[in-house]
Amino acid sequence: MRGGTSKGAYFLADDLPAEPALRDDLLLRIMGSPDERQIDGLGGAHPLTSKVAVISPSADPEADVDYLFLQVVVDRPEVSDRQNCGNILAGVGPFAVERGLVAAGEQETSVRIRMVNTGDHATATFPTPGGRVRYTGDAEISGVPGTAAPVVIDFPPGAGELLPTGKAVDVIDGVEVTCVNNGMPTVLIAATSLEVTGYEPPRDLEEDLALADRLHSIRLAAGRLMGLGDVSDATVPKLTLLAPPRDGGAVTTRTFIPVRCHTSIGVLGAASVAAGLRIEGGVGARLAATDPESDRVRIEHPTGFLDIESSLAASPGGPPSARRTAVVRTARKIFDGTVFPRAVDRPTG
Ligand code: NQM
């Protein structure tokens, strides 16, 4: 399925081995990793198209289904559960209805989802006229051609700290950063403090090897400050370069996930950016144009913008916390069938 601006393989948990090492080995062979072209599997040779959702009925009374997100690394034999994905999340509700885990409503269906990676919850609402998922509609999201049915996703406040380092600003390698987590650990950096404008195309930024070195070093240090430990092999925290808006939004972004530069922006990444822009004294507040009267934040990215509703709750004497986050995405069923994984390699000779 396509979920938002990502694409992945969605599985019922029961159809995969329960043992994580066996499951991951199978998923690598299904997606065609490790191989930078993923030529022998379903993966699309980019982190945004090498994703897996594992869905099962939930034992949590607050949820209908459990959603485990797995990032299948393209060019290394690695599968990571250390991050969540709000784009792939957009396909979880429709998948749950298609597979009979949740009964469809006559007009629309709301599916309560427990996101296993973080323990946070989300509710996805989408049209199901006559009890069948409708994928067509007039919602448009930047980064996806055409229009489709809206999937409205609501996120109640998560359990973690919005400012995991306890500070609005940390200085790493002489660069001011704001470390924020509103569903996705993200390091906000003013693009100009890394000698780029923040308006460059993703490919130009990816080819800047000096920039890559600096981002790598900042990320390792930020990971430790954020309590994530050694993140050299993890896909979090993400790094978002910020610049003043150019198209009427609140801010322009270029997000590293964490090596490739996102062609748009992740949903939970955007949730973290939106919340981060409202942190008093943070690097985002200085250059963003947020409207204090409105929860709506338009985040510009390389292929357009993402609108997100984000509000914070002040806590007297302490850092603020997230109150509510909501976003509109779309999703589409692309293929339903049997996948034939690459066989386990046998030694030759
Ligand atoms: O932040 C890419 C994506 C994502 C994650 C990434 C996402 C999110 O666009 O919620 O959706 O940051 O690796 O799919």
Residues whose N, C-alpha, C, O or C-beta is under 5 A from the ligand:
A	BS01	NQM	S6 N84 C85 G86 N87 I88 M184 I257 I265 G266 V267 L268 G269
